[in-house]
């Protein structure tokens, strides 16, 4: 089960939840604690690869967090069709 976490909306959370429901096959238990209660933030997060002194690229991600232990995994928002990549 995936729930929303309120905040400033930078993400269509219902579209993200629908994408997860379609693509998350099999066991939905947390790999750390074994519970099955998840939250999805309505704000995107980002990861920047280390490029030395160069400006890094940004990867927009959707964070999904276990409501019991806090384990968090990330989905690429571009691949999920939630963000259009900029040129």
mmCIF file as gemmi writes it, N, C-alpha and C atoms, coordinates in Angstrom:
data_model
loop_
_atom_site.group_PDB
_atom_site.id
_atom_site.type_symbol
_atom_site.label_atom_id
_atom_site.label_alt_id
_atom_site.label_comp_id
_atom_site.label_asym_id
_atom_site.label_entity_id
_atom_site.label_seq_id
_atom_site.pdbx_PDB_ins_code
_atom_site.Cartn_x
_atom_site.Cartn_y
_atom_site.Cartn_z
_atom_site.occupancy
_atom_site.B_iso_or_equiv
_atom_site.pdbx_formal_charge
_atom_site.auth_seq_id
_atom_site.auth_asym_id
_atom_site.pdbx_PDB_model_num
ATOM 1 N N . UNK Axp A 1 ? 0.843 -1.181 0 1 0 ? 1 A 1
ATOM 2 C CA . UNK Axp A 1 ? 0 0 0 1 0 ? 1 A 1
ATOM 3 C C . UNK Axp A 1 ? 0.886 1.241 0 1 0 ? 1 A 1
ATOM 4 N N . UNK Axp A 2 ? 0.579 2.195 -0.862 1 0 ? 2 A 1
ATOM 5 C CA . UNK Axp A 2 ? 1.334 3.434 -0.94 1 0 ? 2 A 1
ATOM 6 C C . UNK Axp A 2 ? 0.412 4.58 -0.56 1 0 ? 2 A 1
ATOM 7 N N . UNK Axp A 3 ? 0.879 5.446 0.332 1 0 ? 3 A 1
ATOM 8 C CA . UNK Axp A 3 ? 0.119 6.607 0.77 1 0 ? 3 A 1
ATOM 9 C C . UNK Axp A 3 ? 0.862 7.873 0.387 1 0 ? 3 A 1
ATOM 10 N N . UNK Axp A 4 ? 0.144 8.996 0.314 1 0 ? 4 A 1
ATOM 11 C CA . UNK Axp A 4 ? 0.756 10.284 0.035 1 0 ? 4 A 1
ATOM 12 C C . UNK Axp A 4 ? 1.275 10.92 1.307 1 0 ? 4 A 1
ATOM 13 N N . UNK Axp A 5 ? 2.295 11.743 1.171 1 0 ? 5 A 1
ATOM 14 C CA . UNK Axp A 5 ? 2.777 12.583 2.26 1 0 ? 5 A 1
ATOM 15 C C . UNK Axp A 5 ? 2.567 14.014 1.807 1 0 ? 5 A 1
ATOM 16 N N . UNK Axp A 6 ? 1.865 14.811 2.612 1 0 ? 6 A 1
ATOM 17 C CA . UNK Axp A 6 ? 1.548 16.167 2.179 1 0 ? 6 A 1
ATOM 18 C C . UNK Axp A 6 ? 2.769 17.072 2.208 1 0 ? 6 A 1
ATOM 19 N N . UNK Axp A 7 ? 2.721 18.081 1.402 1 0 ? 7 A 1
ATOM 20 C CA . UNK Axp A 7 ? 3.806 19.053 1.262 1 0 ? 7 A 1
ATOM 21 C C . UNK Axp A 7 ? 3.561 19.874 0.022 1 0 ? 7 A 1
ATOM 22 N N . UNK Axp A 8 ? 4.525 20.693 -0.358 1 0 ? 8 A 1
ATOM 23 C CA . UNK Axp A 8 ? 4.376 21.478 -1.579 1 0 ? 8 A 1
ATOM 24 C C . UNK Axp A 8 ? 4.409 20.525 -2.757 1 0 ? 8 A 1
ATOM 25 N N . UNK Axp A 9 ? 3.418 20.62 -3.611 1 0 ? 9 A 1
ATOM 26 C CA . UNK Axp A 9 ? 3.307 19.661 -4.699 1 0 ? 9 A 1
ATOM 27 C C . UNK Axp A 9 ? 4.194 20.035 -5.882 1 0 ? 9 A 1
ATOM 28 N N . UNK Axp A 10 ? 5.214 19.237 -6.107 1 0 ? 10 A 1
ATOM 29 C CA . UNK Axp A 10 ? 6.041 19.346 -7.298 1 0 ? 10 A 1
ATOM 30 C C . UNK Axp A 10 ? 5.831 18.113 -8.162 1 0 ? 10 A 1
ATOM 31 N N . UNK Axp A 11 ? 4.96 17.272 -7.747 1 0 ? 11 A 1
ATOM 32 C CA . UNK Axp A 11 ? 4.797 15.974 -8.385 1 0 ? 11 A 1
ATOM 33 C C . UNK Axp A 11 ? 3.323 15.618 -8.392 1 0 ? 11 A 1
ATOM 34 N N . UNK Axp A 12 ? 2.869 15.046 -9.482 1 0 ? 12 A 1
ATOM 35 C CA . UNK Axp A 12 ? 1.509 14.519 -9.539 1 0 ? 12 A 1
ATOM 36 C C . UNK Axp A 12 ? 1.543 13.175 -8.808 1 0 ? 12 A 1
ATOM 37 N N . UNK Axp A 13 ? 1.248 13.215 -7.515 1 0 ? 13 A 1
ATOM 38 C CA . UNK Axp A 13 ? 1.398 12.007 -6.696 1 0 ? 13 A 1
ATOM 39 C C . UNK Axp A 13 ? 0.47 10.891 -7.14 1 0 ? 13 A 1
ATOM 40 N N . UNK Axp A 14 ? -0.718 11.224 -7.605 1 0 ? 14 A 1
ATOM 41 C CA . UNK Axp A 14 ? -1.626 10.159 -8.046 1 0 ? 14 A 1
ATOM 42 C C . UNK Axp A 14 ? -1.059 9.457 -9.28 1 0 ? 14 A 1
ATOM 43 N N . UNK Axp A 15 ? -0.467 10.226 -10.184 1 0 ? 15 A 1
ATOM 44 C CA . UNK Axp A 15 ? 0.171 9.62 -11.356 1 0 ? 15 A 1
ATOM 45 C C . UNK Axp A 15 ? 1.347 8.743 -10.926 1 0 ? 15 A 1
ATOM 46 N N . UNK Axp A 16 ? 2.114 9.199 -9.937 1 0 ? 16 A 1
ATOM 47 C CA . UNK Axp A 16 ? 3.235 8.411 -9.421 1 0 ? 16 A 1
ATOM 48 C C . UNK Axp A 16 ? 2.741 7.125 -8.773 1 0 ? 16 A 1
ATOM 49 N N . UNK Axp A 17 ? 1.693 7.223 -7.975 1 0 ? 17 A 1
ATOM 50 C CA . UNK Axp A 17 ? 1.119 6.032 -7.332 1 0 ? 17 A 1
ATOM 51 C C . UNK Axp A 17 ? 0.612 5.061 -8.391 1 0 ? 17 A 1
ATOM 52 N N . UNK Axp A 18 ? -0.061 5.576 -9.418 1 0 ? 18 A 1
ATOM 53 C CA . UNK Axp A 18 ? -0.557 4.711 -10.493 1 0 ? 18 A 1
ATOM 54 C C . UNK Axp A 18 ? 0.6 4.003 -11.198 1 0 ? 18 A 1
ATOM 55 N N . UNK Axp A 19 ? 1.7 4.736 -11.443 1 0 ? 19 A 1
ATOM 56 C CA . UNK Axp A 19 ? 2.868 4.132 -12.091 1 0 ? 19 A 1
ATOM 57 C C . UNK Axp A 19 ? 3.439 3.023 -11.212 1 0 ? 19 A 1
ATOM 58 N N . UNK Axp A 20 ? 3.555 3.295 -9.903 1 0 ? 20 A 1
ATOM 59 C CA . UNK Axp A 20 ? 4.068 2.279 -8.981 1 0 ? 20 A 1
ATOM 60 C C . UNK Axp A 20 ? 3.168 1.045 -8.951 1 0 ? 20 A 1
ATOM 61 N N . UNK Axp A 21 ? 1.869 1.262 -8.893 1 0 ? 21 A 1
ATOM 62 C CA . UNK Axp A 21 ? 0.925 0.14 -8.853 1 0 ? 21 A 1
ATOM 63 C C . UNK Axp A 21 ? 1.054 -0.729 -10.103 1 0 ? 21 A 1
ATOM 64 N N . UNK Axp A 22 ? 1.309 -0.088 -11.244 1 0 ? 22 A 1
ATOM 65 C CA . UNK Axp A 22 ? 1.451 -0.819 -12.501 1 0 ? 22 A 1
ATOM 66 C C . UNK Axp A 22 ? 2.783 -1.566 -12.598 1 0 ? 22 A 1
ATOM 67 N N . UNK Axp A 23 ? 3.859 -0.98 -12.075 1 0 ? 23 A 1
ATOM 68 C CA . UNK Axp A 23 ? 5.189 -1.527 -12.276 1 0 ? 23 A 1
ATOM 69 C C . UNK Axp A 23 ? 5.757 -2.322 -11.099 1 0 ? 23 A 1
ATOM 70 N N . UNK Axp A 24 ? 5.229 -2.136 -9.901 1 0 ? 24 A 1
ATOM 71 C CA . UNK Axp A 24 ? 5.767 -2.821 -8.72 1 0 ? 24 A 1
ATOM 72 C C . UNK Axp A 24 ? 5.144 -4.206 -8.627 1 0 ? 24 A 1
ATOM 73 N N . UNK Axp A 25 ? 5.827 -5.164 -9.176 1 0 ? 25 A 1
ATOM 74 C CA . UNK Axp A 25 ? 5.321 -6.543 -9.23 1 0 ? 25 A 1
ATOM 75 C C . UNK Axp A 25 ? 5.859 -7.338 -8.051 1 0 ? 25 A 1
ATOM 76 N N . UNK Axp A 26 ? 5.126 -8.348 -7.689 1 0 ? 26 A 1
ATOM 77 C CA . UNK Axp A 26 ? 5.605 -9.268 -6.659 1 0 ? 26 A 1
ATOM 78 C C . UNK Axp A 26 ? 5.498 -8.711 -5.252 1 0 ? 26 A 1
ATOM 79 N N . UNK Axp A 27 ? 6.41 -9.164 -4.422 1 0 ? 27 A 1
ATOM 80 C CA . UNK Axp A 27 ? 6.417 -8.854 -3.002 1 0 ? 27 A 1
ATOM 81 C C . UNK Axp A 27 ? 6.608 -7.352 -2.76 1 0 ? 27 A 1
ATOM 82 N N . UNK Axp A 28 ? 5.756 -6.762 -1.945 1 0 ? 28 A 1
ATOM 83 C CA . UNK Axp A 28 ? 5.861 -5.343 -1.612 1 0 ? 28 A 1
ATOM 84 C C . UNK Axp A 28 ? 6.293 -5.127 -0.165 1 0 ? 28 A 1
ATOM 85 N N . UNK Axp A 29 ? 6.806 -6.171 0.449 1 0 ? 29 A 1
ATOM 86 C CA . UNK Axp A 29 ? 7.292 -6.035 1.82 1 0 ? 29 A 1
ATOM 87 C C . UNK Axp A 29 ? 8.608 -5.273 1.829 1 0 ? 29 A 1
ATOM 88 N N . UNK Axp A 30 ? 8.818 -4.486 2.86 1 0 ? 30 A 1
ATOM 89 C CA . UNK Axp A 30 ? 10.069 -3.755 3.031 1 0 ? 30 A 1
ATOM 90 C C . UNK Axp A 30 ? 11.203 -4.763 3.179 1 0 ? 30 A 1
ATOM 91 N N . UNK Axp A 31 ? 12.313 -4.586 2.448 1 0 ? 31 A 1
ATOM 92 C CA . UNK Axp A 31 ? 13.418 -5.534 2.569 1 0 ? 31 A 1
ATOM 93 C C . UNK Axp A 31 ? 14.16 -5.442 3.902 1 0 ? 31 A 1
ATOM 94 N N . UNK Axp A 32 ? 13.904 -4.394 4.684 1 0 ? 32 A 1
ATOM 95 C CA . UNK Axp A 32 ? 14.579 -4.218 5.963 1 0 ? 32 A 1
ATOM 96 C C . UNK Axp A 32 ? 13.739 -4.775 7.105 1 0 ? 32 A 1
ATOM 97 N N . UNK Axp A 33 ? 12.472 -4.345 7.211 1 0 ? 33 A 1
ATOM 98 C CA . UNK Axp A 33 ? 11.664 -4.724 8.376 1 0 ? 33 A 1
ATOM 99 C C . UNK Axp A 33 ? 10.525 -5.695 8.059 1 0 ? 33 A 1
ATOM 100 N N . UNK Axp A 34 ? 10.228 -5.897 6.773 1 0 ? 34 A 1
ATOM 101 C CA . UNK Axp A 34 ? 9.194 -6.857 6.389 1 0 ? 34 A 1
ATOM 102 C C . UNK Axp A 34 ? 7.774 -6.32 6.388 1 0 ? 34 A 1
ATOM 103 N N . UNK Axp A 35 ? 7.564 -5.074 6.792 1 0 ? 35 A 1
ATOM 104 C CA . UNK Axp A 35 ? 6.215 -4.502 6.777 1 0 ? 35 A 1
ATOM 105 C C . UNK Axp A 35 ? 5.839 -4.077 5.363 1 0 ? 35 A 1
ATOM 106 N N . UNK Axp A 36 ? 4.55 -3.783 5.161 1 0 ? 36 A 1
ATOM 107 C CA . UNK Axp A 36 ? 4.044 -3.426 3.837 1 0 ? 36 A 1
ATOM 108 C C . UNK Axp A 36 ? 3.201 -2.163 3.939 1 0 ? 36 A 1
ATOM 109 N N . UNK Axp A 37 ? 3.813 -1.082 4.367 1 0 ? 37 A 1
ATOM 110 C CA . UNK Axp A 37 ? 3.133 0.205 4.472 1 0 ? 37 A 1
ATOM 111 C C . UNK Axp A 37 ? 4.104 1.276 4 1 0 ? 37 A 1
ATOM 112 N N . UNK Axp A 38 ? 3.803 1.908 2.876 1 0 ? 38 A 1
ATOM 113 C CA . UNK Axp A 38 ? 4.719 2.825 2.211 1 0 ? 38 A 1
ATOM 114 C C . UNK Axp A 38 ? 4.092 4.194 2.047 1 0 ? 38 A 1
ATOM 115 N N . UNK Axp A 39 ? 4.927 5.224 2.021 1 0 ? 39 A 1
ATOM 116 C CA . UNK Axp A 39 ? 4.494 6.592 1.726 1 0 ? 39 A 1
ATOM 117 C C . UNK Axp A 39 ? 5.299 7.111 0.551 1 0 ? 39 A 1
ATOM 118 N N . UNK Axp A 40 ? 4.645 7.939 -0.257 1 0 ? 40 A 1
ATOM 119 C CA . UNK Axp A 40 ? 5.311 8.581 -1.372 1 0 ? 40 A 1
ATOM 120 C C . UNK Axp A 40 ? 5.228 10.081 -1.162 1 0 ? 40 A 1
ATOM 121 N N . UNK Axp A 41 ? 6.344 10.745 -1.23 1 0 ? 41 A 1
ATOM 122 C CA . UNK Axp A 41 ? 6.379 12.195 -1.052 1 0 ? 41 A 1
ATOM 123 C C . UNK Axp A 41 ? 5.828 12.876 -2.293 1 0 ? 41 A 1
ATOM 124 N N . UNK Axp A 42 ? 5.194 14.026 -2.117 1 0 ? 42 A 1
ATOM 125 C CA . UNK Axp A 42 ? 4.711 14.748 -3.29 1 0 ? 42 A 1
ATOM 126 C C . UNK Axp A 42 ? 5.72 15.778 -3.777 1 0 ? 42 A 1
ATOM 127 N N . UNK Axp A 43 ? 6.938 15.684 -3.264 1 0 ? 43 A 1
ATOM 128 C CA . UNK Axp A 43 ? 8.038 16.496 -3.766 1 0 ? 43 A 1
ATOM 129 C C . UNK Axp A 43 ? 9.099 15.584 -4.351 1 0 ? 43 A 1
ATOM 130 N N . UNK Axp A 44 ? 9.651 15.98 -5.482 1 0 ? 44 A 1
ATOM 131 C CA . UNK Axp A 44 ? 10.745 15.226 -6.07 1 0 ? 44 A 1
ATOM 132 C C . UNK Axp A 44 ? 12.007 15.432 -5.244 1 0 ? 44 A 1
ATOM 133 N N . UNK Axp A 45 ? 12.88 14.457 -5.301 1 0 ? 45 A 1
ATOM 134 C CA . UNK Axp A 45 ? 14.214 14.595 -4.72 1 0 ? 45 A 1
ATOM 135 C C . UNK Axp A 45 ? 15.195 14.479 -5.88 1 0 ? 45 A 1
ATOM 136 N N . UNK Axp A 46 ? 16.451 14.793 -5.619 1 0 ? 46 A 1
ATOM 137 C CA . UNK Axp A 46 ? 17.423 14.7 -6.697 1 0 ? 46 A 1
ATOM 138 C C . UNK Axp A 46 ? 18.736 14.108 -6.199 1 0 ? 46 A 1
ATOM 139 N N . UNK Axp A 47 ? 19.414 13.464 -7.123 1 0 ? 47 A 1
ATOM 140 C CA . UNK Axp A 47 ? 20.75 12.941 -6.881 1 0 ? 47 A 1
ATOM 141 C C . UNK Axp A 47 ? 21.639 13.544 -7.951 1 0 ? 47 A 1
ATOM 142 N N . UNK Axp A 48 ? 22.793 13.995 -7.537 1 0 ? 48 A 1
ATOM 143 C CA . UNK Axp A 48 ? 23.742 14.589 -8.467 1 0 ? 48 A 1
ATOM 144 C C . UNK Axp A 48 ? 24.993 13.718 -8.504 1 0 ? 48 A 1
ATOM 145 N N . UNK Axp A 49 ? 25.374 13.238 -9.684 1 0 ? 49 A 1
ATOM 146 C CA . UNK Axp A 49 ? 26.608 12.444 -9.756 1 0 ? 49 A 1
ATOM 147 C C . UNK Axp A 49 ? 27.823 13.338 -9.582 1 0 ? 49 A 1
ATOM 148 N N . UNK Axp A 50 ? 28.84 12.79 -8.972 1 0 ? 50 A 1
ATOM 149 C CA . UNK Axp A 50 ? 30.063 13.543 -8.754 1 0 ? 50 A 1
ATOM 150 C C . UNK Axp A 50 ? 30.808 13.691 -10.073 1 0 ? 50 A 1
ATOM 151 N N . UNK Axp A 51 ? 31.126 14.903 -10.438 1 0 ? 51 A 1
ATOM 152 C CA . UNK Axp A 51 ? 31.827 15.191 -11.692 1 0 ? 51 A 1
ATOM 153 C C . UNK Axp A 51 ? 33.09 16.017 -11.451 1 0 ? 51 A 1
ATOM 154 N N . UNK Axp A 52 ? 33.705 15.917 -10.306 1 0 ? 52 A 1
ATOM 155 C CA . UNK Axp A 52 ? 34.869 16.731 -10.009 1 0 ? 52 A 1
ATOM 156 C C . UNK Axp A 52 ? 34.461 18.186 -9.868 1 0 ? 52 A 1
ATOM 157 N N . UNK Axp A 53 ? 35.108 19.053 -10.581 1 0 ? 53 A 1
ATOM 158 C CA . UNK Axp A 53 ? 34.787 20.475 -10.524 1 0 ? 53 A 1
ATOM 159 C C . UNK Axp A 53 ? 33.717 20.889 -11.52 1 0 ? 53 A 1
ATOM 160 N N . UNK Axp A 54 ? 33.225 19.971 -12.339 1 0 ? 54 A 1
ATOM 161 C CA . UNK Axp A 54 ? 32.201 20.299 -13.325 1 0 ? 54 A 1
ATOM 162 C C . UNK Axp A 54 ? 30.837 20.362 -12.663 1 0 ? 54 A 1
ATOM 163 N N . UNK Axp A 55 ? 29.933 21.111 -13.256 1 0 ? 55 A 1
ATOM 164 C CA . UNK Axp A 55 ? 28.561 21.14 -12.751 1 0 ? 55 A 1
ATOM 165 C C . UNK Axp A 55 ? 27.915 19.791 -13.014 1 0 ? 55 A 1
ATOM 166 N N . UNK Axp A 56 ? 27.247 19.229 -12.035 1 0 ? 56 A 1
ATOM 167 C CA . UNK Axp A 56 ? 26.685 17.883 -12.204 1 0 ? 56 A 1
ATOM 168 C C . UNK Axp A 56 ? 25.335 17.898 -12.915 1 0 ? 56 A 1
ATOM 169 N N . UNK Axp A 57 ? 25.028 16.767 -13.516 1 0 ? 57 A 1
ATOM 170 C CA . UNK Axp A 57 ? 23.68 16.534 -14.006 1 0 ? 57 A 1
ATOM 171 C C . UNK Axp A 57 ? 22.786 16.278 -12.801 1 0 ? 57 A 1
ATOM 172 N N . UNK Axp A 58 ? 21.484 16.434 -12.978 1 0 ? 58 A 1
ATOM 173 C CA . UNK Axp A 58 ? 20.544 16.189 -11.883 1 0 ? 58 A 1
ATOM 174 C C . UNK Axp A 58 ? 19.581 15.093 -12.318 1 0 ? 58 A 1
ATOM 175 N N . UNK Axp A 59 ? 19.373 14.121 -11.446 1 0 ? 59 A 1
ATOM 176 C CA . UNK Axp A 59 ? 18.428 13.045 -11.699 1 0 ? 59 A 1
ATOM 177 C C . UNK Axp A 59 ? 17.213 13.231 -10.798 1 0 ? 59 A 1
ATOM 178 N N . UNK Axp A 60 ? 16.052 13.616 -11.359 1 0 ? 60 A 1
ATOM 179 C CA . UNK Axp A 60 ? 14.858 13.78 -10.533 1 0 ? 60 A 1
ATOM 180 C C . UNK Axp A 60 ? 14.299 12.413 -10.146 1 0 ? 60 A 1
ATOM 181 N N . UNK Axp A 61 ? 13.968 12.265 -8.867 1 0 ? 61 A 1
ATOM 182 C CA . UNK Axp A 61 ? 13.556 10.968 -8.339 1 0 ? 61 A 1
ATOM 183 C C . UNK Axp A 61 ? 12.3 11.083 -7.486 1 0 ? 61 A 1
ATOM 184 N N . UNK Axp A 62 ? 11.566 9.995 -7.419 1 0 ? 62 A 1
ATOM 185 C CA . UNK Axp A 62 ? 10.419 9.865 -6.537 1 0 ? 62 A 1
ATOM 186 C C . UNK Axp A 62 ? 10.856 9.001 -5.358 1 0 ? 62 A 1
ATOM 187 N N . UNK Axp A 63 ? 10.696 9.526 -4.142 1 0 ? 63 A 1
ATOM 188 C CA . UNK Axp A 63 ? 11.081 8.786 -2.938 1 0 ? 63 A 1
ATOM 189 C C . UNK Axp A 63 ? 9.882 8.034 -2.377 1 0 ? 63 A 1
ATOM 190 N N . UNK Axp A 64 ? 10.073 6.747 -2.118 1 0 ? 64 A 1
ATOM 191 C CA . UNK Axp A 64 ? 9.049 5.899 -1.508 1 0 ? 64 A 1
ATOM 192 C C . UNK Axp A 64 ? 9.647 5.375 -0.205 1 0 ? 64 A 1
ATOM 193 N N . UNK Axp A 65 ? 8.964 5.633 0.915 1 0 ? 65 A 1
ATOM 194 C CA . UNK Axp A 65 ? 9.527 5.362 2.232 1 0 ? 65 A 1
ATOM 195 C C . UNK Axp A 65 ? 8.656 4.405 3.033 1 0 ? 65 A 1
ATOM 196 N N . UNK Axp A 66 ? 9.289 3.439 3.684 1 0 ? 66 A 1
ATOM 197 C CA . UNK Axp A 66 ? 8.583 2.522 4.579 1 0 ? 66 A 1
ATOM 198 C C . UNK Axp A 66 ? 8.089 3.304 5.792 1 0 ? 66 A 1
ATOM 199 N N . UNK Axp A 67 ? 6.821 3.171 6.103 1 0 ? 67 A 1
ATOM 200 C CA . UNK Axp A 67 ? 6.232 3.881 7.243 1 0 ? 67 A 1
ATOM 201 C C . UNK Axp A 67 ? 6.671 3.314 8.589 1 0 ? 67 A 1
ATOM 202 N N . UNK Axp A 68 ? 7.266 2.124 8.595 1 0 ? 68 A 1
ATOM 203 C CA . UNK Axp A 68 ? 7.674 1.492 9.841 1 0 ? 68 A 1
ATOM 204 C C . UNK Axp A 68 ? 9.131 1.796 10.2 1 0 ? 68 A 1
ATOM 205 N N . UNK Axp A 69 ? 10.054 1.546 9.265 1 0 ? 69 A 1
ATOM 206 C CA . UNK Axp A 69 ? 11.479 1.68 9.6 1 0 ? 69 A 1
ATOM 207 C C . UNK Axp A 69 ? 12.177 2.844 8.897 1 0 ? 69 A 1
ATOM 208 N N . UNK Axp A 70 ? 11.529 3.438 7.895 1 0 ? 70 A 1
ATOM 209 C CA . UNK Axp A 70 ? 12.123 4.567 7.202 1 0 ? 70 A 1
ATOM 210 C C . UNK Axp A 70 ? 12.974 4.212 5.999 1 0 ? 70 A 1
ATOM 211 N N . UNK Axp A 71 ? 13.12 2.925 5.701 1 0 ? 71 A 1
ATOM 212 C CA . UNK Axp A 71 ? 13.863 2.543 4.505 1 0 ? 71 A 1
ATOM 213 C C . UNK Axp A 71 ? 13.26 3.274 3.314 1 0 ? 71 A 1
ATOM 214 N N . UNK Axp A 72 ? 14.112 3.837 2.454 1 0 ? 72 A 1
ATOM 215 C CA . UNK Axp A 72 ? 13.635 4.622 1.317 1 0 ? 72 A 1
ATOM 216 C C . UNK Axp A 72 ? 14.282 4.12 0.039 1 0 ? 72 A 1
ATOM 217 N N . UNK Axp A 73 ? 13.45 3.974 -0.995 1 0 ? 73 A 1
ATOM 218 C CA . UNK Axp A 73 ? 14.007 3.682 -2.301 1 0 ? 73 A 1
ATOM 219 C C . UNK Axp A 73 ? 13.531 4.732 -3.283 1 0 ? 73 A 1
ATOM 220 N N . UNK Axp A 74 ? 14.234 4.833 -4.409 1 0 ? 74 A 1
ATOM 221 C CA . UNK Axp A 74 ? 14.028 5.932 -5.346 1 0 ? 74 A 1
ATOM 222 C C . UNK Axp A 74 ? 13.715 5.396 -6.741 1 0 ? 74 A 1
ATOM 223 N N . UNK Axp A 75 ? 12.746 6.068 -7.406 1 0 ? 75 A 1
ATOM 224 C CA . UNK Axp A 75 ? 12.419 5.765 -8.795 1 0 ? 75 A 1
ATOM 225 C C . UNK Axp A 75 ? 12.752 6.976 -9.653 1 0 ? 75 A 1
ATOM 226 N N . UNK Axp A 76 ? 13.332 6.743 -10.817 1 0 ? 76 A 1
ATOM 227 C CA . UNK Axp A 76 ? 13.66 7.805 -11.745 1 0 ? 76 A 1
ATOM 228 C C . UNK Axp A 76 ? 12.363 8.404 -12.289 1 0 ? 76 A 1
ATOM 229 N N . UNK Axp A 77 ? 12.14 9.693 -12.038 1 0 ? 77 A 1
ATOM 230 C CA . UNK Axp A 77 ? 10.891 10.356 -12.428 1 0 ? 77 A 1
ATOM 231 C C . UNK Axp A 77 ? 10.776 10.542 -13.933 1 0 ? 77 A 1
ATOM 232 N N . UNK Axp A 78 ? 11.891 10.604 -14.649 1 0 ? 78 A 1
ATOM 233 C CA . UNK Axp A 78 ? 11.849 10.717 -16.108 1 0 ? 78 A 1
ATOM 234 C C . UNK Axp A 78 ? 11.394 9.393 -16.716 1 0 ? 78 A 1
ATOM 235 N N . UNK Axp A 79 ? 11.995 8.295 -16.266 1 0 ? 79 A 1
ATOM 236 C CA . UNK Axp A 79 ? 11.624 6.973 -16.75 1 0 ? 79 A 1
ATOM 237 C C . UNK Axp A 79 ? 10.151 6.674 -16.467 1 0 ? 79 A 1
ATOM 238 N N . UNK Axp A 80 ? 9.67 7.127 -15.314 1 0 ? 80 A 1
ATOM 239 C CA . UNK Axp A 80 ? 8.267 6.908 -14.926 1 0 ? 80 A 1
ATOM 240 C C . UNK Axp A 80 ? 7.312 7.831 -15.68 1 0 ? 80 A 1
ATOM 241 N N . UNK Axp A 81 ? 7.834 8.77 -16.465 1 0 ? 81 A 1
ATOM 242 C CA . UNK Axp A 81 ? 6.975 9.683 -17.225 1 0 ? 81 A 1
ATOM 243 C C . UNK Axp A 81 ? 6.378 10.789 -16.369 1 0 ? 81 A 1
ATOM 244 N N . UNK Axp A 82 ? 6.966 11.065 -15.223 1 0 ? 82 A 1
ATOM 245 C CA . UNK Axp A 82 ? 6.447 12.071 -14.304 1 0 ? 82 A 1
ATOM 246 C C . UNK Axp A 82 ? 7.102 13.43 -14.497 1 0 ? 82 A 1
ATOM 247 N N . UNK Axp A 83 ? 8.256 13.432 -15.16 1 0 ? 83 A 1
ATOM 248 C CA . UNK Axp A 83 ? 9.003 14.66 -15.439 1 0 ? 83 A 1
ATOM 249 C C . UNK Axp A 83 ? 9.485 14.577 -16.89 1 0 ? 83 A 1
ATOM 250 N N . UNK Axp A 84 ? 9.346 15.685 -17.599 1 0 ? 84 A 1
ATOM 251 C CA . UNK Axp A 84 ? 9.861 15.755 -18.965 1 0 ? 84 A 1
ATOM 252 C C . UNK Axp A 84 ? 11.293 16.271 -18.896 1 0 ? 84 A 1
ATOM 253 N N . UNK Axp A 85 ? 12.246 15.547 -19.471 1 0 ? 85 A 1
ATOM 254 C CA . UNK Axp A 85 ? 13.627 16.005 -19.384 1 0 ? 85 A 1
ATOM 255 C C . UNK Axp A 85 ? 13.814 17.322 -20.133 1 0 ? 85 A 1
ATOM 256 N N . UNK Axp A 86 ? 14.657 18.186 -19.564 1 0 ? 86 A 1
ATOM 257 C CA . UNK Axp A 86 ? 14.957 19.455 -20.201 1 0 ? 86 A 1
ATOM 258 C C . UNK Axp A 86 ? 16.121 19.283 -21.14 1 0 ? 86 A 1
ATOM 259 N N . UNK Axp A 87 ? 16.108 20.034 -22.214 1 0 ? 87 A 1
ATOM 260 C CA . UNK Axp A 87 ? 17.202 19.995 -23.191 1 0 ? 87 A 1
ATOM 261 C C . UNK Axp A 87 ? 18.414 20.689 -22.629 1 0 ? 87 A 1
